[in-house]
Amino acid sequence: MTLHDEPTLLWPPVAGTEVDTLIGSLERQRRTFRWKCEGLDADGLRATTAASSMTLGGLLKHLSFIESLYFSLKLLGRDPGVPWNAVDWENEEDWEFRSAAEDTPEELYAMYDASVARARANLAEALADGDLGKPIEETWDDGDTPSIRRMMVDVIEEYARHTGHADILREAVDGRVGEDPPQPE
């Protein structure tokens, strides 16, 4: 796997470099999450379970935001783009979760796929020299500036948590269960 290609490995390498292992782990989370959400109509993407208002559509839009926030703004200091740069985040907490109900399935899937493609390109650019220890463009309120490595771990953790949510929601929608998407033939 190279940083410039869409990943073809199904899992992180068994004994790869640190860069390939982190990217492989993130790509596995992306692939599993996308599989948990694929092929649903608007009702399926809006379905809730238990006491939560979380939906698969909301998760698709939230992780589209996370991809844009981390791999554009935080990593490179670039505008995350539309619609993220037009939201009043201080007054619209959880906007992406709520507003997803207004989006069609086609819009949600396209938004997610485009965000991931942009994130892959931005990460490849940032890691052209392979240095995960380089600082990202964001500095935290306490003055610390995380490395690309730390940012990658944060995004993998975000995906792992929400892929678990997606697992529960998808099972409630149509019974789909499983840890990994089917392997391509």
N, C-alpha and C positions, 0 to 999 in steps of 0.2 A: 504494500500500500504506500502510495506517495501522498504528500500533503496536498497535491494539486488535483488529484483525481477523486471522484466520488468513490467512497470505500467499497471494496469488494469482499473484504473479510467479514465473516459473520460474527466473530468474537475477537477480543483483543489478542495479539500474538502471545504465544506461550512463553517465548523468551526474547521479546523484541526490545527495542530501545525504549527509553522513558517516554519520548514523544509519541512513538507508535502505540505504546500501551495506553497512554492517556487518551489519545485520539480514538483508538479502538474501543475503549470503554465508553466514551461519549457516543460514538457511532452505534454501539450496541443498544444503548439507552434510547437514542433517537429512533432507531429502527423498530425496537420493541414498542415504544410509545406510539409511533405512527401506525403500526399494525393493530394495536388496541383500538385505534380510532377509525380505521379505514372502513370505507364502504357503507357508512351509515347515512340515513336520511336526516332531515331536520329534527324529527321527533327523537330519533336515537341520540343525536348530538345534544339535545336539550333535556334528556332524561336525568332524573336525580335518584338518589337512593338514601335510605335512612333519614337522619335529621339534617343532612347537608344539602346546600343549594348548589354544590359543585356539579358541573356537567362536563362531558367530553369535549363539547364545543368550547366551553370556557377554558378548559385545559389546553386545547389547541391554540387558542388565541393568547393565553398567558405564556405558553412556551414560545410562541412566535415573538412575543414581547421580550422574553428573557434572551432569546437568540440575538435580537436586535440590540438590546440594552448592553449585554456583555460583550458581544463580538464587534460591535460598532462603537458605541459610546465609551464604554469602560476600557476596552482593549486599545482602540486606536484614537479615541477622542473625536470620533465622527458622529454627525447627526444620525440618530437611529432611523430617521425617515418617517414617512406617513404610515399609519395614523399616529404613531407614538409621539411625535414631536408636536402634535396639536392637542394633546390631552392635558387638562389642568389636573395634574396628579395630586396636588394638595387638596383639591376639592372633589376629586373623582376617584377616591380609593377603590381599588378592585374594579376599575372601569372595564378592563379587558374581560373579566369573568362575566360581568353583567351584560355588556354590550354584545357578547357573542350570540345571544339569542336573536339578535336582529340580523345576523349574517347568515347567508345561505351556506349549506355544506360546501359547495364549490368554492365560495370565497374563503372559508376557513381553511380548507385543505390547501388551496393555492397560497394563502398567506403564510401558512406554516412551511410549506415546501420552499417558497421563495426566501423566507427568513433563514432557513437552514442552509440553502445554497450560498447566500450572502455571507453567512457566518463561516462556512468552510473556506470561502475565498479570503475573507479577512484574516482568519487564523493562519492560512497558508502564507499570506503576506507577512504577518507578524513573526512567523517561525521560519522565515526563509533561511536564517542561519542556524536553526535548530535549537536556539537557546531558550529553554523554558524559564530560566532564571531572570530574564529581562523584566523590568517593571512595566506594568500596564500604564495607561494614561490617567487612570483614576487614582486620586489620593483620598484615603479615608479621613473622616473627621478628626481622628486622633493623630493625623500626620503620617501614618504608615502608607506605603505604596505597595500593594501586592504584586507578586510576580505573575507571569502568564501561568506558571504551574499552579499557583494557588487559585487563580481564577478558573482554570480548568476543573480543579477539584470541586469548587463551589458549583459550577454548572452541572457536573456529573451528579452531585448530591441533589440538586434541584430536580433533575430528571428522574433520579431513582425514587424520590418521594412521590412525584406526580405520576410516574408509571405505575406505582402501587395503587394510587387513586384510580387511575384509568383501568386497572385490572378489575377492581371491584365494580366500577360503573359499567364496564363492558359486559361483565358476567350478568349483571342485572338487566341489561338491555336485551341480550339474545343468547346468553349462555356461553359465549366465547371465553375460553380459559386457556392458559398456557403461559409458559415462561418466555418463550422465544417465538418469533414468527417462523412459519414453515421455511425450510431451506429451499432455495431455488433449484430447479431440476437442471 
